[in-house]
Amino acid sequence: MKAPVHDARFAAARVSRRAVKKAASLAAALAVIIGIWALAARLVDKSFLPQPWGAFARLGARLADGSLALNLGASAKRVGLALLIAAPLATALGLASGRSKRLDAFVSPFVYLLHPLPKIAFLPVIMLFLGLGDVAKVFLIFLIIFGQLLVSARDAARAVPPALVDTLRAMGASKLDLVRHAVFPFALPSLLSALRIGLGTAVAVLFMAETFASETGLGWYIMDAWTRVDYPDMYAAIIALALFGLGCYLAVDVAEAVLCRWRDVD
């Protein structure tokens, strides 16, 4: 019983060290960005570029009174719904097409034709079909995440070593066993990397989507503050959007640390 306890403590210590290193690197990068921002604000000396501490103070005030938190929640809900719908569908279709030549022959032409297209270009068409509400915005983000995960899942499923598959088959593994013990674990790191990229793109597109016929969301809040010429409020919302994107990245990092512990390398 001592060995598992020792291994657990060692793993926990390793995770703690990595968390400390990541926090230190993020803090250093933030200090550099704030320093450049402060210097630029001093050199420009215009109201449209306030000092960073003014923007951070406004961020705290708007979070405290709930106005910014409400819009952050609206943006997070749109991204979260799109992710919940897109992730299982794209993963299942991608893994299946990567392991089935017949299905891949059907799916690949659509991937080659549609995946390279910028999804934001479809926003007017999507709004004509789905209206100006949340459904159109969620669907746009769904397209972005779905495409990234589908391509990565398909390519990763293709790259599973044949020797691994043959070994499991020799042990009597069924098709479901192959997916569970070989295809999905092998593809998971690629899926998480694709999710990281897809969420980053989705947050950027979310800003554009929320500037059209919206009354909630960080994108709407930024543009509303801009039209009110309230620049500290505008930068506070930009910081909130950046923190939201950072939170998405860190959530994927945590998922990777938990689900892909076998990839840990010191």
C-alpha positions as CSV (number, residue, x, y, z in Angstrom):
1,M,0.0,0.0,0.0
2,K,3.0,2.3,0.5
3,A,3.9,2.5,-3.2
4,P,0.5,3.9,-4.5
5,V,0.6,6.5,-1.7
6,H,4.1,7.5,-2.6
7,D,3.2,7.7,-6.3
8,A,0.2,9.8,-5.5
9,R,2.2,12.2,-3.4
10,F,4.9,12.4,-6.1
11,A,2.3,13.1,-8.8
12,A,0.6,15.7,-6.6
13,A,4.0,17.4,-5.9
14,R,4.8,17.4,-9.6
15,V,1.4,19.0,-10.5
16,S,2.0,21.6,-7.8
17,R,5.4,22.5,-9.2
18,R,4.0,22.9,-12.7
19,A,1.1,25.0,-11.4
20,V,3.6,27.3,-9.6
21,K,5.7,27.6,-12.8
22,K,2.7,28.3,-14.9
23,A,1.4,30.9,-12.5
24,A,4.9,32.6,-12.3
25,S,5.2,32.7,-16.1
26,L,1.6,34.2,-16.5
27,A,2.4,36.8,-13.8
28,A,5.6,37.7,-15.6
29,A,3.9,38.0,-18.9
30,L,1.1,40.1,-17.3
31,A,3.7,42.4,-15.7
32,V,5.3,43.0,-19.1
33,I,2.0,43.7,-20.8
34,I,0.9,46.1,-18.1
35,G,4.3,47.8,-18.3
36,I,4.0,48.3,-22.0
37,W,0.4,49.5,-21.6
38,A,1.4,52.0,-18.9
39,L,4.3,53.3,-21.0
40,A,2.1,53.7,-24.1
41,A,-0.6,55.5,-22.1
42,R,2.0,58.0,-20.8
43,L,3.5,58.6,-24.3
44,V,0.1,58.9,-26.1
45,D,-1.5,60.9,-23.3
46,K,-5.0,60.7,-24.7
47,S,-8.3,59.8,-23.0
48,F,-8.8,56.8,-25.3
49,L,-5.8,55.0,-23.7
50,P,-6.1,55.2,-20.0
51,Q,-3.6,53.9,-17.5
52,P,-4.0,50.1,-16.8
53,W,-4.7,50.6,-13.1
54,G,-7.7,52.8,-14.0
55,A,-9.1,50.0,-16.2
56,F,-8.4,47.3,-13.6
57,A,-10.1,49.5,-11.0
58,R,-13.1,49.9,-13.2
59,L,-13.1,46.1,-13.8
60,G,-13.4,45.5,-10.1
61,A,-16.2,48.1,-9.7
62,R,-18.2,46.6,-12.6
63,L,-17.8,43.1,-11.3
64,A,-18.8,44.3,-7.8
65,D,-22.0,45.9,-9.1
66,G,-22.9,42.9,-11.3
67,S,-23.1,44.7,-14.6
68,L,-20.0,43.2,-16.1
69,A,-20.6,39.8,-14.5
70,L,-24.0,39.6,-16.1
71,N,-22.5,40.1,-19.6
72,L,-19.6,37.7,-18.9
73,G,-22.2,35.1,-17.9
74,A,-24.1,35.7,-21.2
75,S,-20.9,35.2,-23.2
76,A,-19.9,32.1,-21.2
77,K,-23.3,30.6,-21.7
78,R,-23.1,30.9,-25.5
79,V,-19.6,29.3,-25.7
80,G,-20.6,26.6,-23.2
81,L,-23.7,25.6,-25.0
82,A,-21.9,25.4,-28.3
83,L,-19.1,23.3,-26.8
84,L,-21.6,20.9,-25.2
85,I,-23.2,20.3,-28.5
86,A,-20.2,20.3,-30.8
87,A,-17.7,18.3,-28.8
88,P,-19.5,14.9,-28.6
89,L,-20.8,15.1,-32.2
90,A,-17.5,16.2,-33.8
91,T,-15.5,13.7,-31.7
92,A,-17.7,10.7,-32.6
93,L,-17.9,11.6,-36.3
94,G,-14.2,12.3,-36.5
95,L,-13.0,9.1,-34.9
96,A,-15.5,7.1,-36.9
97,S,-14.4,8.6,-40.2
98,G,-10.7,8.2,-39.3
99,R,-11.2,4.5,-38.8
100,S,-13.7,3.8,-41.7
101,K,-12.5,4.4,-45.2
102,R,-16.1,4.3,-46.5
103,L,-17.3,7.0,-44.0
104,D,-14.2,9.1,-44.6
105,A,-14.8,9.0,-48.4
106,F,-18.2,10.7,-47.6
107,V,-17.0,13.1,-44.9
108,S,-13.7,14.3,-46.4
109,P,-15.1,16.2,-49.4
110,F,-17.2,18.3,-47.0
111,V,-14.2,18.9,-44.8
112,Y,-12.0,20.1,-47.7
113,L,-14.7,22.4,-49.0
114,L,-16.1,23.9,-45.8
115,H,-13.4,23.8,-43.2
116,P,-11.1,26.4,-44.8
117,L,-14.0,28.9,-45.0
118,P,-14.0,31.6,-42.3
119,K,-17.1,30.9,-40.3
120,I,-17.6,34.5,-39.4
121,A,-18.5,35.1,-43.0
122,F,-21.7,33.1,-42.5
123,L,-22.9,35.3,-39.7
124,P,-25.4,37.3,-41.8
125,V,-26.7,34.1,-43.4
126,I,-27.1,32.4,-40.1
127,M,-28.9,35.4,-38.6
128,L,-31.3,35.4,-41.6
129,F,-32.2,31.8,-40.9
130,L,-32.0,31.6,-37.1
131,G,-32.8,35.2,-36.2
132,L,-30.9,37.7,-34.1
133,G,-31.0,36.0,-30.8
134,D,-28.7,33.6,-29.0
135,V,-29.4,30.6,-31.3
136,A,-27.6,32.2,-34.2
137,K,-24.6,33.1,-32.0
138,V,-24.4,29.6,-30.4
139,F,-24.7,28.0,-33.9
140,L,-21.8,30.1,-35.2
141,I,-19.5,29.1,-32.3
142,F,-20.7,25.5,-32.7
143,L,-19.5,25.6,-36.4
144,I,-16.0,26.8,-35.3
145,I,-15.5,24.2,-32.5
146,F,-17.1,21.4,-34.5
147,G,-14.8,21.9,-37.5
148,Q,-11.6,22.0,-35.4
149,L,-12.5,18.9,-33.4
150,L,-13.7,16.9,-36.4
151,V,-10.5,17.4,-38.4
152,S,-8.3,16.7,-35.4
153,A,-10.3,13.6,-34.4
154,R,-10.2,12.2,-37.9
155,D,-6.5,12.7,-38.4
156,A,-5.6,11.4,-34.9
157,A,-7.8,8.3,-35.5
158,R,-5.9,7.6,-38.8
159,A,-2.6,7.8,-37.0
160,V,-3.2,5.1,-34.4
161,P,-0.3,2.6,-34.8
162,P,-1.5,-0.5,-36.5
163,A,0.6,-2.6,-34.1
164,L,-1.4,-1.3,-31.2
165,V,-4.7,-2.2,-32.9
166,D,-3.4,-5.7,-33.9
167,T,-2.3,-6.4,-30.4
168,L,-5.7,-5.6,-28.9
169,R,-7.4,-7.6,-31.6
170,A,-5.2,-10.6,-30.8
171,M,-6.4,-10.3,-27.2
172,G,-10.0,-10.5,-28.3
173,A,-10.9,-6.8,-28.2
174,S,-14.2,-5.8,-29.9
175,K,-14.6,-2.7,-32.0
176,L,-15.9,-0.8,-28.9
177,D,-12.8,-2.0,-27.0
178,L,-10.5,-0.7,-29.7
179,V,-12.1,2.7,-29.6
180,R,-12.1,2.8,-25.8
181,H,-8.5,1.5,-25.2
182,A,-6.7,2.6,-28.3
183,V,-8.3,5.1,-30.7
184,F,-9.8,7.5,-28.1
185,P,-6.8,7.6,-25.8
186,F,-4.4,8.1,-28.7
187,A,-6.6,10.9,-30.2
188,L,-7.3,12.7,-26.9
189,P,-4.2,14.9,-26.8
190,S,-4.9,16.1,-30.4
191,L,-8.5,16.7,-29.5
192,L,-7.6,18.8,-26.5
193,S,-5.1,20.8,-28.6
194,A,-7.8,21.3,-31.2
195,L,-10.2,22.4,-28.5
196,R,-7.7,24.9,-27.2
197,I,-7.4,26.4,-30.7
198,G,-11.2,26.2,-31.3
199,L,-12.1,28.0,-28.1
200,G,-9.5,30.7,-28.8
201,T,-11.1,31.3,-32.2
202,A,-14.6,31.1,-30.8
203,V,-13.9,33.8,-28.2
204,A,-12.6,36.1,-30.9
205,V,-15.6,35.4,-33.1
206,L,-17.9,35.8,-30.1
207,F,-17.0,39.4,-29.9
208,M,-18.0,40.0,-33.5
209,A,-21.3,38.1,-33.1
210,E,-22.3,40.0,-30.0
211,T,-21.9,43.3,-31.7
212,F,-24.9,42.4,-34.0
213,A,-28.4,43.0,-32.5
214,S,-27.3,42.1,-28.9
215,E,-28.1,43.6,-25.6
216,T,-25.9,41.3,-23.5
217,G,-22.4,39.8,-23.8
218,L,-18.9,41.2,-23.5
219,G,-18.8,42.0,-27.2
220,W,-21.9,44.2,-26.8
221,Y,-20.6,45.7,-23.6
222,I,-17.3,46.7,-25.3
223,M,-19.0,48.4,-28.2
224,D,-21.6,50.1,-25.9
225,A,-18.8,51.6,-23.7
226,W,-17.1,52.8,-26.9
227,T,-20.2,54.6,-28.1
228,R,-20.6,56.1,-24.6
229,V,-17.0,57.3,-24.8
230,D,-16.4,55.5,-21.5
231,Y,-12.9,54.3,-22.2
232,P,-12.1,52.8,-18.8
233,D,-15.3,50.8,-19.0
234,M,-14.4,49.7,-22.5
235,Y,-10.9,48.5,-21.4
236,A,-12.4,46.8,-18.3
237,A,-14.6,44.7,-20.6
238,I,-11.7,43.9,-22.9
239,I,-9.8,42.7,-19.9
240,A,-12.8,40.6,-18.8
241,L,-12.9,39.1,-22.3
242,A,-9.2,38.3,-22.1
243,L,-9.6,36.7,-18.7
244,F,-12.5,34.6,-20.1
245,G,-10.3,33.4,-22.9
246,L,-7.5,32.6,-20.4
247,G,-10.0,30.7,-18.3
248,C,-10.9,28.6,-21.3
249,Y,-7.3,27.8,-21.9
250,L,-6.6,26.9,-18.3
251,A,-9.6,24.7,-18.2
252,V,-8.3,22.7,-21.2
253,D,-4.9,22.5,-19.5
254,V,-6.5,21.1,-16.3
255,A,-8.5,18.6,-18.4
256,E,-5.2,17.6,-20.2
257,A,-3.4,17.1,-16.9
258,V,-6.2,14.9,-15.5
259,L,-7.0,12.9,-18.7
260,C,-3.5,12.6,-20.2
261,R,-1.4,11.9,-17.1
262,W,0.4,9.2,-19.1
263,R,2.0,12.0,-21.2
264,D,3.7,13.7,-18.2
265,V,7.3,14.4,-18.9
266,D,9.6,16.2,-16.5
